[in-house]
């Protein structure tokens, strides 16, 4: 049974599916900025209404201490497997709106892509699955599988309240496999991500004088918090780009020569990564390719720094404090909590006696590694072959999706990460976009995936696609 | 002839003199911020009207490419000396208004002080001279000296257009001595500043990738501009607090043991400076007192730093650039232009090959040293003794007033720097204030100064106060 009717429905409703996405993208659902909390709530409410119209059951807006979770399910086939669909409707800040070619929350279709904050991260990608469900339900009044949908509003701030929600609803949420699209393709080749880095997000604040001082009158006699912070940041890395914190690399898993050769074949080249990085120069740990540096090696990045006066002109001050936002990306078998202890110990060691320092932990997430031979992973490969017209590559991502680690931990199930975004989609940057071709193909891949999974998973192992892993990872 | 009638007038009009100051302080005449350009213009216009009402002649608002200069004079006594009065009506930014106890541009009288941006720097202090002129003119329909007033609107941004104004009007502005109050007392003792540090204000921008990147996807492969900037800032000072730029100290004048002992007697103690610094810790060049570090030693301060995301929460980015604002304070015989060359050369040397750096020069000013034995300095000491009831100390300041160097250069005249601000007046900080007692006493000192100068300067050397310098500097 091919999902012919569902595919036909999807193809003949592309303009409607696009219009729905544009509506979804209009909400400035920025979870990091308190002033957008009402927008986040309105977006959740719109999404819940939309899921009801699509035909899902038990739609609910579940409040948390932060942004609400939007839940929906369709579980009318007790003998079929259940897919847990995850996505997030919150988006990154777009405070740099003046650097966008079109306003971030006024979605604009231009040269075959939709431009808006959230277009690819993650509203556009999560909508491929919503629209696939809609196509099945409209075409057949039924789905080929059971589904449980969790659409989160705090992914961009570390999924703060998701763990306790999963914990509380462990029984109700039980599923066979999780499906998520919040990753990207390898150039224009479809890609399934099987590894994610973990994260540890921190703030380091350095405090000097109790109030801002005149730098003419006091310059030379007082340790400037900006200078002290800079001096401390300079000590976070060695000259050759390694993290300088003692024991930081102790638990980093080393990979076989075979795995590294496989990675070199399947992953992006240094040149490809530098091109995607907009002409930046190569940097970092020696003896690793850039793909390895951003996937199997951990890293520490300063995401922001602020202190003193940074308006136009000159202001002669020594500020009372300066702050940096830092994030670690961690790999198996590093434990975020152990890294946090190491970091705090190291900061205490390198804080000069002439100032005070404070470390605040914002959030953390476990690194993830999924078995490429799991049959859901193979079903996904087949769905790509049918829906996209091309076999996917299996790749590692340097990014972090906290929920993937949580699902592994709470439910013991793997997550299939189908990426439909392009590397140049500017996720987290200005002019974020999603190619319309990827959106429509993504919907077809998802339609196929539900059909294939519905027939096979949890029934028996006569999986239709049985290519060897080495062939898949080409 | 004592200025009895003028003093009587001033004493009986204190509440009017305060009301006038409050009105002056209401203008947010922030020269550094383009959005306040109209406020600067309105303030200049108000000031010109006020000077006309005070009774000065030839009041003019002289436009420049930046903020206008307000000029006024009274030159009706050809045989008497001429005092050039300088002040500035522009103020520091007050973008940190939420840290103020009362709004910075809503002047508030509280516990014997007026709180407002500009209260002591410099509107309140320059007004002591305006009100002294008013008292003389109201009481006697005449002044004891000729005066030429230059009130500038760009002091806080480096007096950009003042030099060319002085150049163009060298003949018309010819005077015997300059008078200015933009400095502070030593605790509650009146103080005359005889040395100022020069300045060199710069921006250092570090550029990485051409656009903001996702720090999960690229972290570890790209040199982060914030980290590169921090690493470069860390290399601006040695571990013992000296500026690390080669040849930076080559032209720094060394002082005799006698001068240093004099300074130790007349200047503030380390403890006094640390108390004024709001509980900060001692830092900087070894073998120098904090007073010496902030006056006879040059310094380099980072006034501000900014890069990446610094809103609430977390944003996983590698920014495309990061910027620091830096200011040198220079001493005799350092040349700001030579120091600029040294800085640019050093930055080029320490810029890693993995990023690009740009240096922008905002402004600079020469260091100043005035002969303490000049008779105008002694006239000022006597005026303090009469008007304030106490002899002043002669002190060095770590601050910079560009015009003092310009006046010395263009007119060959010394500037008498009468400080009426207190060290805890928060010049450049939140809750800037001026004590009302200092304002009223300042007016009387100024009344006395004009009378003493009018009788003596340029006539003959029978100066009434002839104490030895060593006694004065006690």
Interface residues (C-beta under 8 A of the other chain):
Chain A: X31 X32 X33 X34 X92 X93 X95 X96 X156 X157 X158 X184 X197 X199 X201 X208 X209 X210 X211 X212 X213 X214 X215 X216 X217 X218 X219 X220 X221 X222 X223 X224 X226 X227 X229 X230 X231 X233 X234 X235 X236 X237 X241 X273 X276 X277 X278 X279 X280 X281 X282 X283 X284 X285 X290 X293 X294 X297 X298 X299 X300 X301 X302 X303 X304 X305 X306 X307 X308 X309 X310 X311 X312 X313 X314 X315 X316 X317 X318 X319 X320 X322 X323 X324 X325 X327 X329 X353 X354 X355 X362 X363 X397 X398 X399 X400 X426 X427 X428 X429 X430
Chain B: X31 X32 X33 X34 X92 X93 X95 X96 X156 X157 X158 X184 X197 X199 X201 X208 X209 X210 X211 X212 X213 X214 X215 X216 X217 X218 X219 X220 X221 X222 X223 X224 X226 X227 X229 X230 X231 X233 X234 X235 X236 X237 X241 X273 X276 X277 X278 X279 X280 X281 X282 X283 X284 X285 X290 X293 X294 X297 X298 X299 X300 X301 X302 X303 X304 X305 X306 X307 X308 X309 X310 X311 X312 X313 X314 X315 X316 X317 X318 X319 X320 X322 X323 X324 X325 X327 X329 X353 X354 X355 X362 X363 X397 X398 X399 X400 X426 X427 X428 X429 X430
